[in-house]
Amino acid sequence: MTINTDETQLLNEPSALQRFSRMLWSDKFAFCAAIFLCMLVVFALIGHTWLGEVATKQNLRGRNLPPFEWDRAWIWWMGADALGRPLLARIIVATQNTLLVAAGAVLISAIIGTSLGLIAGFSSPRVSQVIMRLADVIMSFPSLLIAVIVLYMLGSSILNLMVVLAITRIPVYVRTTRAEVLEIRERMFVQAARVMGASSKRIIFRHILPVVLPTLTTLATLDFAYVMLAESALSFLGIGIQPPEITWGLMISQGRQYLTNAWWLSFWPGLAIILTTMSLNLLSNWMRIAFDPVQRWRLEMKGGKNG
């Protein structure tokens, strides 16, 4: 049995997962960022079960224990807070709430904003104007001010925080999606689908949305960092997540009164926020290139050389 040249090339062709893995490996900063974010996801999934009891157990004899006490257990290497609770354990446990709020807010805002943007970009001018004016109304108010007012009225909870932050980010997805749709719907392949009798629903979800999705994915990655910083700011102001729940922003807020004699109480959770935000930005920059067929060849060439 013989195999011709075309079949051999087809068998040797790498899969999409292998191609993206090589492109990710070619950008070492993005690769490290992806590893760090995967580690955070693991902490969010198992952190509460693994260290939840240790993170909440008080030990007044170890109040404000300084970091780098190597003769102690590893959970004390970052020191302890004002109630003697290990900071490393609390940061790991707080990962769940911090990422949950950010991921929930981004998911809600992305779904609603993308849907409204698709409608605004593909429907009649009157419907488009109504949607865009609603987006302008939301954007006319400072997002943190809206969050402060709503959370003060409804109370602080994870669900309320997700909904409020999601509402403030919806206009970003509406504007981005509408702008993309207005440009894509004039392309030849969309015109051809319309001539062949495809319905508007099929054109939107089969032909337009797959083209818009890479841009929205990159935007969501950047927005994740913004929402996480907004949640940290609200927790720092005292209107975000409340004890006994833990977030990185709340830990910074609890440590600000000890900045002069126990800097590590706010430094470590602040460093976690910085590293997460920086990792999201690095990964977003990689995704912008990897999902763009015009620029993707740069990463593929690097990946081929490294391979």
DOMI-359845 format. One record per atom (N, C-alpha, C): x, y, z. Coordinates in pm, whole numbers, plus 32768, in hexadecimal, padded with zeros to 4 digits. Atoms other than C-alpha are relative to their C-alpha. Example, Ala and Ser with C-alpha at 12.3 -4.5 7.8 and 13.67 -1.06 7.14 Angstrom:
% DOMI-359845
80597F898000
84CE7E3E830C
805A80788000
7FAE7F897FFA
85577F9682CA
7FB3806D8049
//
This chain:
% DOMI-359845
80567F888000
800080008000
8059807C8000
7FAE7F87800D
8092814E7F93
7FAF807B8027
803E7F827FD8
804882A88018
803D806E7FAC
7FCB7F978057
806883CB7F28
803480758052
7FC07F8E7FBC
811885137F78
7F9C8057804A
80647FAB7FC0
7FDB85D87FC8
7FD07FC48082
802D80407F85
7F6884D680C6
806D8005806C
7F927FF97FA0
80C184D48167
800A808B803F
7FFE7F777FCB
80BE864F818A
7F8C8019805E
80757FEF7FAA
7F60863E821D
80157FBE8087
7FE680467F82
7FCF85408321
8067804A8055
7F987FB87FB7
80FE8610837C
7FD8808D802A
802E7F797FDE
803587528398
7FDD80078095
801E7FF77F70
802E87BF8508
7F71802E8018
80877FD77FDB
7EE087EA85B4
80008091802E
800C7F757FD4
7E59893D861C
803A8013808C
7FCA7FF77F78
7EB488F58788
809880017FFF
7F6E8002800A
8019889F8728
803780837FC9
7FD37F82803A
803989D98655
7FFE80708067
80097F967F9C
7FBF8ABB876C
80617FE78073
7F9D801D7F97
809D8A068868
808B802D7FD5
7F7E7FD48033
81CC8A48878C
800980997FFE
7FFF7F6E8002
81688BB58760
800B8039808C
7FF67FD27F75
813D8BDA88D7
808D7FEC8035
7F77801A7FD4
82918B3B8915
806380617FC2
7FA67FA38043
832E8C2A881D
800580888046
80027F847FB2
82C98D5088FC
800E7FDA8092
7FE380327F7A
836E8CFF8A48
7FB5804E806C
804A7FB17F9E
82C88E208B03
7F6F7FD48007
808B802F8004
816E8DB18A92
7FF47F738039
800180897FCC
81C68C488AE5
80048002809A
7FF87FF57F6E
822B8CA68C4A
7F7F803A8039
807F7FC77FD3
80F08D798C69
7F927F988000
806580688006
80198C548BFC
80127F9A8070
7FE5805D7F92
80C48B6D8CF8
7FD2803C8085
80287FBE7F84
808B8C6B8E0E
7F688005800D
80917FFA7FFB
7F1C8C968DB4
7FC27F768015
803080897FE8
7EE98B1D8DA5
80127FD98093
7FE8801B7F73
7F828B078F00
7F9680458057
80697FB97FB6
7E8A8C0E8F7B
7F7A7FB87FF5
807D804B8011
7D698B478EEB
7FFE7F85805A
7FF680757FA7
7DE38A128FA7
7FEB802B8091
80137FCC7F78
7DF98AE090E8
7F6D80228019
808D7FDC7FF1
7C988B6190AD
7FA87F868012
805380797FFA
7C128A009084
80167FB18081
7FE380577F8D
7CC1895191A6
802C804D807B
7FC87FB37F91
7D3C8A6E9283
7FAC7FFE807D
80587FF97F8B
7C0D8A869367
7FFA7F7A8047
800380867FC3
7BFC890E939F
80867FDD803F
7F7980237FD4
7D7488F393CB
802B804F807B
7FCA7FAA7F97
7DC18A1D94AD
7F9780598041
80687FA87FCA
7C6F8AB1950D
8003800B8097
7FFC7FFD7F6D
7C888A50967C
807C80458033
7F817FC17FD5
7DF48ABB969A
7FFA80977FEB
80037F718021
7DAA8C0E95F9
7FA98050805F
805B7FB87FA5
7C9B8C6596F8
80207FEA8094
7FE0801E7F75
7D368BD59834
805B806B803A
7FB57F937FC4
7DB28CEA991A
806B7FCA805F
7F9280217FA6
7EFA8CDD99D8
803B80848031
7FDA7F7B7FD1
7F248E1B9AA4
80928009802B
7F727FFC7FDE
80838DB79B0D
8056801E7F86
7FB67FE6807B
80EC8DD899A0
7FD0807C7FB6
80337F86803F
80528F2E995F
806F80477FB4
7FA27FB58056
81008FE69840
80897FBD7FF8
7F83804A800E
82058ED69823
804680287F7F
7FBC7FD4807A
830F8F4F972C
80177F8C7F9F
7FEA80698064
834F8E9195E8
808C7FC58007
7F7E80428012
84718DAC958D
80347FC38082
7FD980507F8C
846E8CE996D2
800F7F6F7FD2
7FED80808041
85078BB59630
7FFA7F898060
8005806F7FA1
85078AE99770
7F717FD5801E
808D80237FED
83888AE4976B
7FCC7FB57F86
804080448071
82978A299689
7FF380607F8A
7FFE7FAF807A
827D8AA29520
7F8E80657FFA
80717FA28007
812B8B489557
801C8081804B
7FDC7F877FB4
81D68C46963D
806E80507FBB
7F8F7FBD8040
82E28CAF9543
7FE180907FD8
80267F76801F
821D8DEA94E7
7FD9804F807C
80267FBC7F85
81DB8E3F9652
7F707FE68026
8087800F7FCD
80958E61970E
7FBF8089800E
80487F817FF6
7F878F6A972C
7FED80278092
80127FCA7F79
7F0C902B985B
7FBF7F9F8060
803D80667FAA
7E518EFA98DD
80507F7E7FFE
7FAA80757FFF
7F6E8E0798A5
7FDD7F977F99
8024805F8069
7EE08D65976C
806880067F90
7F9580008066
7FE08CF89663
7FD480437F7F
80247FB28076
7FE18DE6953C
80017FAC7F81
7FF980528078
80468CE39439
7F827FAC7FF1
807B804F8005
7F208C069492
7F8780567FDF
80717FA8801A
7E338D2E948D
7FFF80317F6F
7FFA7FD5808C
7EB08DA39338
7FD07F907FA4
802C80718051
7E7B8C4692A9
7F697FED8009
8091800F7FEE
7D1C8C2E933C
7FB580747FC0
80427F898039
7CC78D9392CD
7FFE7FFE7F68
7FFF80098092
7D188D349165
7F777FDC7FC9
8082802E8031
7BC58C8C9144
7F9E80747FF3
805F7F918006
7AF18DBE919A
802C806C7F9E
7FCE7F98805A
7BD28EAF90DC
7FE87FDB7F6E
8014802B808A
7BC98DE58F9A
7F6D7FE87FE0
808E801B8017
7A5B8D868FC7
7FB580807FDC
80427F80801C
79E88EF08FD2
802980347F77
7FD07FCD8081
7AC38F548EAB
7FCB7FAD7F8C
802E8057806D
7A688E248DD5
7F6A800C7FEC
80917FF2800C
78F48E448E22
7FD880827FBF
80207F7D8039
78EC8FB78DD2
802380067F6C
7FD77FFE808D
79AD8F898C8D
7FA27FA97FAC
8057805A804C
78D28E638C20
7F77803F7FE9
80847FC2800E
778C8F1B8C64
800480767F9F
7FF67F8A8057
77FC905E8BBF
801F7FDA7F71
7FDD80298087
78928FA68A95
7F877FC57FB7
8075803E8041
77568EDB8A4E
7F98806A7FDD
80677F9A8019
766590008A73
803280687F9C
7FCA7F9A8059
774790FE89CA
80137FCF7F72
7FEE80388086
779C901A88A5
7F7A7FEE7FBA
80858012803C
762D8FC4886D
7FC580857FD2
80357F7C8026
75C59131886F
8051803D7F8E
7FAD7FCC806C
76ED918C8791
7FE07FBF7F7A
80278045807B
768C90838690
7F7C80357FCB
80827FCA8029
75279105868D
8010808E7FC9
7FEE7F75802B
759992708672
804880097F7A
7FB47FFA807B
768892248557
7FB97FC57F88
803F8047806F
759E914C8486
7F6D80237FED
808F7FE08009
744591DF84C6
7FED808A7FC2
80217F7F803B
7398931E8458
80448072804B
7FBF7F8E7FBC
7430947584A6
7FB7802D807E
804C7FD47F8A
731694C3859B
80227FA98079
7FDE805A7F91
7359938E8671
80908016802D
7F737FE87FE1
74CE93D1865C
8011807F8053
7FF57F837FB6
74A1953586D5
7FCF7FF28090
803480157F79
73D094C68801
80677FB88056
7F9C804D7FB5
74D593C7886C
807A80548020
7F877FB17FEB
75F794B7883F
7FE980728062
801C7F967FA1
754A95CD8900
7FFA7FC9808F
8000803E7F7C
751194DD8A23
80907FE7802F
7F7380137FDE
768294878A17
804280848027
7FC87F7C7FE0
76D895FA8A18
7FD5802E808B
80327FDA7F7A
75FF96308B4D
80517FBA806C
7FB3804A7F9D
76B8951E8C09
808E80368008
7F757FCF8003
780B95A38B9A
800D808E8033
7FF97F767FD2
77B197068C03
8019800A8097
7FE780017F70
77CA96A28D73
80827FB7801C
7F86804A7FDA
791796428E11
7FDC7F778038
8023808A7FDC
791794C98E3E
800B7FE78096
7FF180157F71
799A94D08FA1
7F9480488050
806A7FB77FBC
789695D49003
7F7E7FB17FFB
80778055800A
777E94F58F81
800A7F8B8061
7FED80737FA8
781093CE903E
7FF080288092
800A7FD37F75
782C94979180
7F6E80188026
808C7FE07FE2
76C39510916E
7FAB7F818009
8053807A8003
762A93BF9111
80237FA48074
7FD980597F93
76F392F7920E
7FD980398087
802D7FC27F83
769F93F2931E
7F6B7FE98016
809180147FF6
752B93C592D1
7FDB7F6D800E
8026808E8002
7522924C9292
80517FAC8061
7FAB804E7FA8
763891DC9379
806E7FBA7FB3
7F8C803E803F
778491359334
7FF27F688003
7FFC8091800F
77808FD192B4
80467FE07F7D
7FBA8027807A
78348F0E91A7
7FA880127F86
805C7FF48072
76FF8F0690C7
7FE880927FDC
80167F71801C
76B5907B90EC
807B80417FC3
7F847FC68035
782090D090AB
80157FD77F6E
7FF2802E808B
78278FFB8F6E
7FA1804B7FA4
80667FC08054
76E490948EE8
802380937FE9
7FE17F71800C
774E91FC8F2F
807780157FA4
7F8A7FF18055
78A591D58E92
7FE27FD77F70
8026802A8088
780991208D68
7FB5806F7FB9
804F7F94803E
7714923D8D28
805B80707FD0
7FA87F928026
782A933C8D20
80587FDE7F87
7FA98029806F
78EB92718C1A
7FB47FDA7F82
804F80268076
77CD921E8B2B
8017805D7F89
7FED7FA78074
77FA93598A52
80817FE67FB2
7F82801B8046
796192F58A01
7FEC7F937F98
8019806F805E
78ED91B08960
7F9A80297F95
80627FD28063
77C3925988B8
804480507F92
7FBC7FAB8063
789C935E880D
80627FB07FAA
7F9D804E804C
79B0926A87AB
7FBC7FA27F9D
8045805F8057
78C091658720
7FBA80477F8D
80487FB7806A
77EF92628661
806280327F96
7F9D7FCE8061
792492FD85C0
80357F8F7FA8
7FD08072804E
79A191A68554
7F957FCF7F9E
806D80338055
784D913B84CD
7FE7805E7F8A
80167F9F806D
7821927C8403
80687FF17F90
7F9880138065
796A92338353
7FF67F777FBC
800280898035
794090B98329
7F877FE87FA6
8079801D804D
77DD90C082A3
800880317F6F
7FEF7FCF808A
785891768169
80637FAB7FB0
7FA080538047
795590688110
7FB87FA37F9F
8038804F806D
79228F867FE5
7FC17F7F8031
803780817FD6
78E88E4280A3
7F7980108045
80837FE57FC5
77C98EE08167
7F9A80207F94
80597FE1806F
77338F6E8029
7FD97F817FB3
801D807D8046
77518E187F87
7F9D7FAB804F
805E804E7FAD
76A08D7080AC
7F74803B7FF9
80847FC0800B
75878E718095
7FC07FE17F79
8035801D8086
75628E387F1D
7FCE7F707FF6
8027808D8004
754F8CBF7F56
7F887FE28057
807B80127FB4
74258CF5803A
80127FE08092
7FEA801B7F72
74C48CCB8191
7FB480658056
804A7FA87FA6
73F48D5A82AD
805F805A804E
7FAD7FA37FB2
746E8E7C8380
803E7FBA8078
7FCC80497F8D
74948D9384AB
80787FAA7FD9
7F928054802D
756F8CA683E5
807A80547FDA
7F907FAA8026
76438DC18358
80498034807B
7FC27FC87F87
767D8E5384B2
80537F978049
7FBE80637FAB
76D58D138569
80607FA47FB4
7FAB805A804C
77778C4E844E
8071804A7FB7
7F9E7FB98052
78338D5A838B
804180788046
7FCB7F857FC4
785B8E97845D
803E7FE68089
7FCF80157F77
78828E2185C6
80897FBC8005
7F7A803D7FFB
79AD8D378580
807180627FDD
7F9B7F9E8025
7A668E5F84E4
801480668072
7FFA7F9D7F93
7A138F47860A
803A7FC2807F
7FDD80427F82
7A618E448716
80918013802C
7F767FE87FD2
7BE18E678717
80148089803E
7FF47F797FC6
7BC58FDE8753
7FBF80078089
80467FFF7F80
7AC98FA8886A
804B7FB0806A
7FB1804F7FA1
7BA58E9D8908
807480528038
7F937FA87FD3
7CCA8F8E8915
7FCC806D805C
803C7F977FAE
7BE8909E899F
7FD87FCA8089
8029803C7F81
7B5F8FB48AAB
80787FE7805A
7F8780177FB1
7CC08F5D8B19
803080818042
7FDC7F7E7FC6
7D1490CD8B49
7F99802E8066
806C7FD57FA7
7BC2910E8BE9
80057FB48084
7FF3804F7F87
7C018FF78CE2
805D80478064
7FA37FB77FAA
7D2A90BA8D68
7FC0807F8037
80407F847FD3
7C6091FD8D78
7F997FE3806D
806880207F9E
7B3E915A8E33
803E7FD38084
7FBC802D7F87
7C2C90B48F28
80368078804F
7FD07F867FBD
7CCA92078F74
7F8C804F803B
80757FB87FCC
7B7092A28F9B
7FCA7FBC807D
802C80487F87
7B0A91929091
805E801A8074
7F9F7FE47F96
7C4B91C99153
7FEF808D8036
80167F757FD4
7C079340915D
7F84800A8059
807A7FFD7FAF
7AA6930891E0
80157FBD8088
7FE380427F81
7B1F921392E8
805B80578056
7FA87FA67FB6
7C30930B9347
7FB080718040
80557F957FC9
7B2294169378
7F9E7FCE806A
805780387F99
7A5F93299457
7F737FE27FD4
8087801C8030
792E92F59378
7FFE7F877FA2
7FFB80788052
79A091BC92C3
7FDD7F878054
8014807A7FB2
79B4905D9351
801F801B8093
7FF07FE87F72
798D905D94CA
802E7F828047
7FD980757FB1
7A2D8F7B95D2
7F837FB4802F
7F8880557FFE
7A318E569612
80327FD67F76
7FCD801D8085
7A538E3B9494
808580497FEC
7F7B7FC78016
7BB08E8B940F
8011801F7F6B
7FCE7FE08086
7C288F4092D7
808580498011
7F7F7FBB7FF9
7D788FD69283
7FED80938023
801A7F747FE1
7CE59135928D
7FDE80158092
80247FF67F73
7C5190F993E4
807B7FEE8059
7F8580137FB2
7DA2907C9463
8055807E7FFF
7FB77F828006
7E4691BD93EA
7FC08067805C
80477FA17FAC
7D3A92889498
80187FE58095
7FEB80237F74
7D6891CB95DF
808F801C802E
7F757FEA7FD9
7EE1920195D6
802F808F7FF7
7FCF7F778016
7EEB93759587
802080498082
7FE37FBD7F81
7EE693DC96F7
80827FCF803F
7F8280357FCC
8021930D972F
807380167F9F
7F9B7FEE8068
80E993909608
8088802B8039
7F827FCC7FCA
81F0943996E3
80517F958048
7FB580647FB3
8248930697B3
7FEA7F717FCF
801780878036
81BE91DB96ED
7FD8800E7F6D
801B7FE4808D
81DB922D957B
7FD07F867FB3
801E807B804B
81B490C29513
7F6A7FE07FFE
8090801C7FFE
804090BF956D
7FBB802F7F80
80397FCC807D
7FEE9192943A
80577FE17F87
7FA580138071
8122914A9367
7FE37F807FB3
801080808045
80E48FD9931B
7F7F7FF77FB0
807880008057
7F778FF592AC
800880667F90
7FEC7FA0806B
7FD5912D91E9
80587FC97F92
7FAA803F8064
80EB906B913E
7FB37F987FAF
805280638047
7FF28F5890E8
7FA980447F96
80527FB58061
7F11905A903F
805680317F8C
7FA67FCD8069
803790F18F80
80297F907FA1
7FD480708054
80B58F9F8F04
7F8F7FC97FAB
80738032804C
7F598F2F8E9C
7FDC80607F90
80207F9C8066
7F1190738DE4
806880007F92
7F9580028063
8065906B8D38
7FF87F817FAA
800C807D804B
80338EFE8CD4
7F8D80067F9E
80727FF2805A
7EDE8F4B8C41
8021805B7F8A
7FD97FA5806D
7F6E906C8B78
80607FBC7F9E
7FA280488057
808B8F958AF3
7FB87F977FAC
80498066804A
7FA08E7C8A95
7FA1803E7F9B
80587FBB805D
7EAF8F7189F5
804B802F7F85
7FAE7FD58072
7FC68FFE891D
80237F8B7FA6
7FE38077804F
80248E9E88B0
7F847FD27FB2
807B802B8042
7EB98E488861
7FDC805C7F8C
801D7FA1806D
7E948F83878F
804E7FDA7F82
7FAF80298073
7FB08F0886AF
7FDC7F747FD0
801A808C8024
7F5B8D9586BA
7F7C7FEF7FB6
8083800C8040
7DF08DCA8650
7FF680537F80
80027FAD8079
7E4C8EBC8538
804A7FB67F90
7FBC804A806D
7E948DFD83F2
806E80517FBC
7F9C7FAD8042
7F5D8F288371
80848000804D
7F877FF87FAF
80548F2A8497
802A7F7B803D
7FE580807FBF
80468DBE8506
80847FC27FD3
7F87803F8037
816C8D5F8428
807C801F8052
7F8C7FDD7FAE
825C8E128512
80157F998071
7FF680637F96
820D8D25862F
801B7F747FC8
7FEA8084803B
82038BF78548
80917FEF7FD5
7F7280088026
83608C4884C4
80577FEB807B
7FB380107F85
83E88C6B8626
7FEE7F738037
801B80877FCD
833D8B28868D
80457F967FAD
7FBB80608056
83CF8A72855F
80957FFC801C
7F707FFB7FE3
852F8AE885B0
801E7FBE8086
7FE8803A7F7D
850F8A8B871F
7FE87F6A7FFF
801B808F8006
847C893B86C0
80717FB37FC0
//
